[in-house]
Amino acid sequence: MNFPNVSIEAMAYALPKKIVSSDQLEECLSPVYDKLGLKVGRLELMTGIKERRFWPSSMLPSMGSAEAGLKLLNQEGVDPNSVDLLIHAAVCRDRLEPATASYVHRKMGLSGKTQILDVSNACLGFLNSLILAASMIESGQIRKAIIVAAENGKPLVDRTIKILNQTEQTRQTIKPFFANLTIGASAVAWSICHKDYIEHQAPSLGFCACFTDTSFNHLCEGDSDGDDLIMETDSEDLLHAGISVAHSAWLKFMEISSWNSDTPELLITHQVGKAHTNAVFEALQLNPSKNFSSFEHLGNCGASSLPITYTLACEDDPQNKKVKTVLMGIGSGLSSIMLSLNPDKT
């Protein structure tokens, strides 16, 4: 797939004010840590995550998405009346029905002509939505789409701490819950449209490749338990399986794009932690100096992780909008998407 006529018009994000360090989380686990002889500091040591942010447990995903979305609309040139499609692309959602996008639409004050829908595919949902909307723009069905995602890991982390402290655990049984402690919270919003309707410089979407292997869909499973969230992850096997899927997607991407490992000037991966990042770069033979990461201070924020990291990279250095970039997404299931972004030439 290629999207020569679609550009990113604007990007915005929202972050919770509450910051929780990895050490603080582990201190909440002192009952089980004391029993198992574990020391505070192992979480940051193993993952590279120093801290993450949380909204209150009562904070609905639509509220975070709308906050980022309204910041997007406040940017010059982003007209709410010109939005043809709104997609809410997070793992978290307000409820099963109606679509969380309906609440975001109302809070953002979008027009009646705007189509709304939710897209859910673990941590890959935002990139899936980007491709879906870009395809509609390329085909002439719509001119502009806004994609939003907001994740809040606090309910999952709180439930995990409760389970670990109140049940008998061993060093082996605690492992499937460890990944839960890396989860954070953030929200992001992007506006994409046909490049003919953008008057300023903007990065454009390029080539896209996907690879899926669902034989690994049992390695990370999350669900609701009453009002609580639960998730168990086989982190080691998931790492190896994820690298395999990403490698296959990367080979497909290089074939259709004619890019190689040296072509990208900026690389943005899904933000899991340092072990995952290092493994991806080694397996795909990519230069780690081209990486921009956010997991150190935001943790793993699900579907919002990759897009907010690119948004932060461009905020940190506006020149990043003008370099060849690859967005390297991966989601439980397992599926991987590689999408190039090209510098604007207007």
C-alpha positions in Angstrom: 0.0 0.0 0.0 1.1 3.6 -0.7 -0.6 6.9 0.2 1.0 9.6 -1.9 -1.8 12.1 -1.4 -2.3 11.9 2.3 -0.6 14.1 4.8 -0.6 14.7 8.6 -2.3 18.1 9.0 -1.8 18.4 12.7 -1.0 16.5 15.9 -1.8 17.1 19.6 -1.7 15.2 22.9 -2.8 15.2 26.5 -1.0 13.9 29.5 -2.2 13.3 33.1 -0.6 15.4 35.8 -0.1 12.6 38.2 3.4 11.0 37.9 4.1 7.6 39.5 7.7 6.3 39.5 8.5 2.6 39.1 9.9 2.6 42.6 6.7 3.9 44.0 4.7 1.1 42.3 7.1 -1.5 43.7 6.8 0.0 47.2 3.0 -0.7 46.9 4.0 -4.4 46.4 6.0 -4.6 49.6 4.0 -7.6 51.0 4.7 -9.8 48.0 8.2 -8.4 47.4 9.2 -9.1 51.1 7.8 -12.7 50.8 9.8 -13.4 47.6 12.9 -11.5 48.5 12.6 -9.1 45.7 14.2 -5.6 45.8 12.7 -2.3 44.7 14.4 -1.1 41.6 14.1 -4.2 39.5 11.2 -2.8 37.4 13.2 0.2 36.2 16.3 -2.0 35.8 14.5 -4.5 33.6 12.4 -2.1 31.5 14.1 1.2 31.5 10.8 2.8 32.6 11.5 5.4 35.3 7.9 6.7 35.6 4.5 6.8 34.1 1.4 9.0 34.4 -2.1 8.1 35.5 -5.5 9.7 35.3 -7.9 8.9 38.1 -9.6 5.4 37.6 -12.9 7.2 37.0 -11.5 9.1 34.0 -13.2 7.8 30.9 -11.2 7.3 27.7 -13.4 9.7 25.8 -12.4 12.4 28.1 -8.7 12.0 27.4 -9.3 11.6 23.7 -11.5 14.7 23.6 -8.9 16.7 25.5 -6.3 15.9 22.9 -8.9 16.4 20.1 -9.8 19.9 21.3 -6.1 20.8 21.5 -5.9 19.7 17.9 -8.9 21.8 16.8 -7.3 24.9 18.5 -4.4 24.7 16.0 -4.5 27.1 13.1 -6.2 25.7 10.0 -7.9 22.7 11.6 -11.6 23.3 10.9 -14.0 21.1 12.9 -16.7 21.5 10.2 -14.4 19.8 7.6 -13.9 16.6 9.5 -15.5 13.7 7.5 -14.5 10.8 9.8 -13.6 10.4 13.5 -12.0 7.2 14.8 -11.4 6.3 18.4 -8.6 3.8 18.2 -7.7 2.9 21.8 -7.7 -0.4 23.7 -9.7 1.4 26.5 -13.2 2.5 25.7 -16.1 4.0 27.7 -18.4 1.0 27.3 -19.4 -1.7 24.8 -22.2 0.5 23.3 -22.3 3.1 22.0 -19.0 3.7 20.3 -16.6 5.7 22.4 -16.2 7.9 19.3 -19.7 9.1 19.9 -18.7 10.7 23.2 -15.6 12.2 21.7 -17.6 13.6 18.8 -20.0 15.3 21.2 -17.2 16.7 23.4 -15.3 18.0 20.4 -18.4 19.6 18.9 -17.9 18.1 15.5 -20.6 18.4 12.8 -23.4 16.1 11.9 -21.7 15.0 8.6 -18.8 13.3 10.5 -18.8 9.6 10.4 -17.8 8.0 13.7 -16.5 4.5 14.7 -14.2 2.7 17.1 -11.2 0.6 15.9 -9.7 -1.8 18.4 -6.6 -4.0 17.7 -4.6 -3.9 20.9 -1.6 -1.5 20.6 -1.9 -1.4 16.8 -5.3 0.2 16.7 -4.0 3.8 15.9 -2.0 2.6 12.9 -4.8 0.5 11.7 -7.1 3.5 11.9 -4.5 5.7 10.1 -4.4 3.2 7.2 -8.2 2.9 7.1 -8.7 6.7 7.0 -5.8 7.2 4.5 -7.4 4.6 2.2 -10.7 6.5 2.3 -8.9 9.7 1.5 -7.0 8.2 -1.4 -10.2 6.8 -2.9 -11.9 10.1 -2.7 -14.6 9.0 -0.2 -13.5 11.6 2.4 -11.2 14.6 2.6 -10.2 14.7 6.3 -10.2 12.4 9.3 -9.3 12.8 12.9 -7.9 9.8 14.8 -7.8 9.8 18.6 -6.8 7.4 21.3 -6.6 7.6 25.1 -5.4 4.9 27.4 -5.4 4.9 31.2 -3.5 2.1 32.9 -4.4 2.9 36.5 -7.4 0.5 36.9 -5.2 -2.4 35.5 -2.2 -1.5 37.7 -4.4 -1.1 40.8 -6.0 -4.5 40.2 -2.6 -6.1 39.6 -1.2 -4.8 42.8 -4.3 -6.1 44.7 -4.0 -9.5 43.1 -0.3 -9.9 43.8 -0.5 -8.7 47.4 -3.6 -10.8 48.3 -2.8 -14.1 46.7 0.0 -16.6 47.2 2.8 -16.0 44.6 6.1 -17.4 43.6 8.8 -15.9 41.5 7.4 -17.9 38.6 3.7 -17.1 39.0 4.4 -13.3 39.4 5.9 -13.1 35.9 2.7 -13.0 33.8 1.6 -9.9 35.8 4.9 -8.0 35.5 4.1 -6.4 32.2 1.0 -4.8 33.7 3.3 -2.6 35.9 4.8 -1.0 32.7 1.4 0.5 31.6 0.8 4.2 31.7 -1.7 6.8 30.5 -1.8 9.3 27.6 -4.0 10.6 24.8 -3.2 11.7 21.3 -5.1 13.1 18.3 -4.0 13.4 14.7 -5.7 15.1 11.7 -5.0 13.7 8.3 -6.3 14.9 5.0 -5.6 15.1 1.3 -2.4 17.1 0.8 -4.2 19.5 -1.6 -6.1 20.9 1.4 -3.0 21.6 3.5 -1.4 25.0 3.1 1.6 24.5 5.4 4.5 22.0 5.4 3.4 18.6 6.6 4.8 15.0 6.6 3.0 12.8 4.2 2.2 9.1 4.5 4.1 6.7 2.3 4.4 3.0 2.0 2.8 0.5 4.4 3.4 -3.2 5.0 1.7 -5.6 7.4 2.4 -9.1 8.7 0.2 -11.1 11.0 0.7 -14.4 12.9 -2.3 -15.2 15.1 -0.7 -18.5 16.4 0.7 -16.2 19.2 -2.6 -14.6 20.2 -2.5 -16.3 23.6 0.7 -14.7 24.8 -1.0 -11.5 26.0 -4.6 -11.6 27.0 -6.6 -8.9 28.8 -10.2 -8.8 29.9 -12.7 -7.2 32.3 -13.4 -8.7 35.7 -16.5 -7.0 36.9 -15.5 -3.3 37.2 -11.8 -4.3 37.2 -9.3 -5.0 34.4 -7.0 -8.0 34.3 -4.2 -9.0 31.9 -1.6 -11.7 31.8 1.5 -11.7 29.6 4.1 -14.3 28.7 6.7 -11.5 28.3 9.6 -13.6 27.2 7.8 -15.6 24.5 5.9 -12.5 23.4 9.2 -10.7 22.9 10.5 -13.4 20.6 7.2 -13.8 18.8 6.9 -10.0 18.4 10.4 -9.7 16.9 9.6 -12.4 14.4 6.4 -10.8 13.3 8.1 -7.3 13.1 11.0 -8.8 11.1 8.6 -10.3 8.6 6.7 -7.0 8.3 10.0 -5.1 7.8 11.1 -7.4 5.0 7.8 -6.8 3.2 8.1 -3.0 3.8 11.6 -2.9 2.3 10.4 -4.9 -0.7 7.5 -2.6 -1.6 9.2 0.7 -0.6 12.7 0.0 -2.0 14.0 1.4 1.3 16.7 -0.4 3.3 17.9 -0.3 6.9 19.9 2.9 6.3 17.2 4.9 4.6 15.1 6.1 7.6 16.4 9.1 9.4 14.0 8.7 12.3 12.5 5.5 13.8 9.5 5.3 16.1 8.5 2.0 17.6 5.8 0.8 19.9 6.9 1.8 23.4 7.2 -1.4 25.5 10.6 -0.9 27.1 14.3 -1.0 26.6 14.5 -4.8 26.1 11.9 -4.8 23.3 13.4 -1.7 21.6 17.0 -3.1 21.7 15.7 -6.5 20.3 13.8 -4.8 17.4 16.8 -2.7 16.4 19.1 -5.6 16.5 16.9 -8.0 14.6 16.1 -5.5 11.9 19.7 -4.2 11.7 18.6 -0.6 12.4 20.8 2.2 13.8 19.6 2.8 17.5 20.8 6.4 17.2 17.8 7.1 14.9 15.4 6.0 17.6 13.2 8.4 19.6 11.5 6.9 22.7 9.1 8.0 25.4 8.7 4.8 27.5 11.3 6.1 30.0 8.8 8.7 31.3 5.4 7.5 29.9 5.6 3.7 30.1 3.6 1.6 27.7 0.5 3.6 26.8 -1.2 1.1 24.5 -2.4 2.3 21.2 -1.5 5.9 22.0 2.2 5.1 22.6 3.5 5.2 19.1 1.6 8.2 17.8 2.3 10.3 20.9 6.0 9.4 20.6 6.2 10.7 17.1 4.2 13.8 18.2 6.7 14.4 21.0 9.6 13.8 18.7 8.3 16.6 16.4 7.7 18.9 19.3 11.2 18.2 20.6 12.7 19.0 17.2 10.4 20.4 14.4 13.0 19.2 11.9 11.7 15.6 12.6 8.7 16.5 10.4 11.1 16.9 7.5 13.0 13.6 7.6 12.3 10.1 6.3 10.6 8.2 9.1 9.2 4.8 9.8 6.5 4.1 12.3 7.0 0.5 13.5 3.9 -0.7 15.2 3.1 -4.1 16.8 0.1 -5.3 18.7 -0.9 -8.4 20.7 -2.5 -10.9 18.5 0.1 -10.7 16.9 0.3 -8.2 14.0 2.9 -5.6 12.9 2.6 -2.6 10.6 5.5 -0.6 9.1 4.5 2.8 7.7 6.8 5.3 6.2 6.4 9.1 6.5 8.0 11.3 3.9 9.2 14.9 4.3 6.9 17.5 2.8 8.2 19.0 -0.4 6.0 22.0 -0.8 
